[in-house]
């Protein structure tokens, strides 16, 4: 299956905003190459896509679009990848399972998440921040919904921290297939499906709802998702400049901020049901 490769050159200071725009525009994956004060973004789109989110950006130089055949772009990266810590409880290993020694996790819980697709392995700031806040939730015996599950890392973290059950979904079938394989690999049993939150049906509620999705993409579903949250939500994938807008939205939905975590331009929020 061929893909379109769109390549951009831009100031390093614009990297986070540009990557966010690319995800909103439907990219299948972005590779960032730092070149001093300039970064090179290589974004893959489905063959035939006319989406080019940075085409008219005044500070971004667009290079000629290329057609590339499908390949395992992450094979070389996996070969030299090393485990990394996430939150206070976990260590993620992005290598192939047969390359991971039994003692790889040490005192932390080892999550084997081989890097095989654009949704990553939990190294992005938004996922790290979400895990930090999930670690602070009262999850023992609780039911959890993971929205935009990707590799499944938040669902797995919730189960490890005592959740009674987790339901996780994503619009990308490849993400759900990867999360299913990761669940088996790490001996977790979340309920996984491809689709939207409305697939759950009316009346389905969860103690905590975890949303690691760029706000602009999940905004139409936020009222329905908030209605399913009995105790509260963890929201990540938020750029610093957009925090105020997100807080206004959740306040209207009956939720208030009780904790936040930040890293660079990224923010994650814990919001809880307001007292009646």
N, C-alpha and C positions, 0 to 999 in steps of 0.2 A: 504494500500500500504506500503510494508516494505522499509526501508532505510538502508544504511550502515553508521555506526558511526565510524569515525576514530578519535582517541584521541592522542594528542601529548603533551609532556612536553618540555619546552624550556626556555631559559633565557628571562626575561621580556623585555630586550632591543631589542629582535628580534620580538616582538609581531606584530608590524605594517607590517613588511616585510613578515612575515609568513602568516598573514591574507590575505594580497594582493595576495600571491602565491596561497592560497586556493581558492580565488574567481576566479583567472585566470584558475585554474584547474577544475572549474565546481561545487564547493560546493553549496549546496542548503541553507546553513546557518551555521554560526559559533558562538559558545558560548565560551566566554573567562572567565576563573576562575583564579583570581590572588591568588597566594600562595607565598607571600613574593617576593623574587627575581626571582621566577620561575612562569610561567603561564601555565595553562592547557587549550589547545584548543580542543574543541569538534566540529568536522566538519561532517556534514551530506551530503551524496552523494546518488544518485539514486541507487536502488538495482541492482547489477550486474556491477556497474561502476568499472573500473580498474584504475581510476585516483587516484593517491596518490602523490600530489605535493611535500610533505615534506619527502618522503620515504628515499631519499639519502642525506638529509641535515646533515652535520657533527655535528651540534650543537642541533639537535632535536631528542628526544627519542620518537619512535613510540610505542604505546601500542597496544594490540591485537584489531583487528577490530571486531565490534559487529553488529548483525542484530537487528534492532528495528522496531516495528510497528508504523504506523502513529498515532500521537496524537497531542493534542493541547499543545505544549511545552510552550507556552507563557501565558497560563491561570493563573498560579501562579504569574508570573511576573506582569501581568495586574492588579491583585488583590491588589498589593502593589505599583503600579506605581503612580507617581505624575507628574503634568504638568511641562514643562520646556520651557524656553525662547529660541527662535531662531532668530538671527538677532536683529534688533531694532524695528521690527513691529509685531512679531508673538509670540504666546505661543502655543505649541503643547500639546494636552492632549491625552495620549495613552490608557486611560481607556475606558471601554465600554460606549457608548453614554448615556445610562440611568444613569450612575454614575457621569455625568458631569453637575454641576450646571450652570445655564444660565449666571452667573457672572464670570465664570472661567477665562475668558480672561482678565478681568480688562480693562485697556486702550489699550491693544494690541489686534490684531485680533486673535481670537481663531480658531485653526485648530484641529478638532477632527479626530485623526488618530489612531484608535485602533490597538494595536500591535497584528498582527495575522499571520505574515509570516516572512521569512528570510530577506526580503528587508528592514526591519526596519521601524522606524517612524520619521526619520529625526534627530535622536540624534547623528549620527556619525559625526565626524569632517568634512568629505568631504561635507556632505549636509549642515551643519551649515555655512561653508565657502562659499558655492555656494549661499545660501540665502543672506549672507552679501553683496556679489557682485551684485546680482540681485537687491537688494534694491537701489543700486547706478545707475542703468540703466535708461535712458530716455524712459520709457515704455508706456507713455500715447499715446493711439491710435496706438500702434505698434502690429505687428503680431509676435508670438513667437513659436519656436519649442523646445520641451523638449525631449531630447534623453535619453533613459533608465530611464523612469519616476518613476519606483518604486511605492511609495505610491501616487505620483502625487503632492508632496509638492511644487516643483519648478513651475509647471504649475499653481497651486493655488496661489502661491506668486505673479507670474507675473500678473494674472488676478486681484488680489487685488490691485496691484500697478498701475493699469490703462491700461494694455494691452487690445487691441481690441479683440484679439482671441489667443488661444493657441492650438497647435496640440501636442499631447504627445504619445510616443510609447515605447514599451519594448519588448524584445524577450521572456520574461517569461509571459505566459498567466495569471498565478496567480497574477502577479503584476498588470496587466492591469485590471483584474476583481476587485482587491482591490482598485485601483485608481478610477475606475468607482463608486464603492460604496462610497468611500471617497468624490468624487465629489458631489454625491447626498446628502450626509450627511452634507456637508459644503456649499451647494447651489452654486456650480460652474458648468460651462458647457464647459469643454475642449473637443476637439475631440480626442478620444483615439482609438488606434489600436495596435494589436500584429504584430510584424514583424520588417523589416529593413527600413532604410531611403529611399531605392530605391522604396518602395511601394508608396511613394508620387508622383512618376512620374517625368518626365523631366520638368524643368522650374519652379517648385514650389520653391518659395523663401520666406524668413522670415526676418524681421528686425533683430531679435536676435535669436541665437541658443544656447540652454543651454545643456551642456553635463556633467553629473555627473557619469562618467563611467571610470574605470581604463584604462589609455591610451593604454595599450597593447591590450585590447579587442576592442577598437573602432578605432584603427589606420587604418585598411583597409578602413573604411568609412570616414575618416577625409577629404580627398580631396572633396568628394561629399557633405559632410555636410558644409564645409567651403564655397563651391560654392553657397550654399543656403542662406548664411548669408549676408544680405545686409549691415548691420552696424557692426556687430561683434558677438562674442561668449563669453560665460562664460564656462570655463573648470575646472572641479574639479575631485577629486579622484586621484590626482597626489601626489606621494611621493616626498619629498624634493630632493632626489638624482636624480630624473628623470626630474626635471624642465627644465634643459638646453636642453635636447633632445626634449621635447615638444615645447619649444620656437623655436628651429631650424625648426621643422616641420611647425609650424604655420607661421613662417616668409616666408618659401618657398611657402606657400599658400596665401600670400598677407596680412597677419595680423600681428599686432605688439602689444606687451603688453602695457596696459594703467593702470592697477591696479592689485594688488594681495592681497590675505588674507592668513594667515598661522596659523596653530595650531599644535604644536608638529611636527610630521614628515609629515603632510599633507599640501598641497598647493592648492589654487584655483586661476585661472588667468582670468582676463578680457582682451580680445584681440579684436582689432578693425581693420576695413578695412583701409589699408594704403592709403594715399592720392595719387591720380594719378599724 
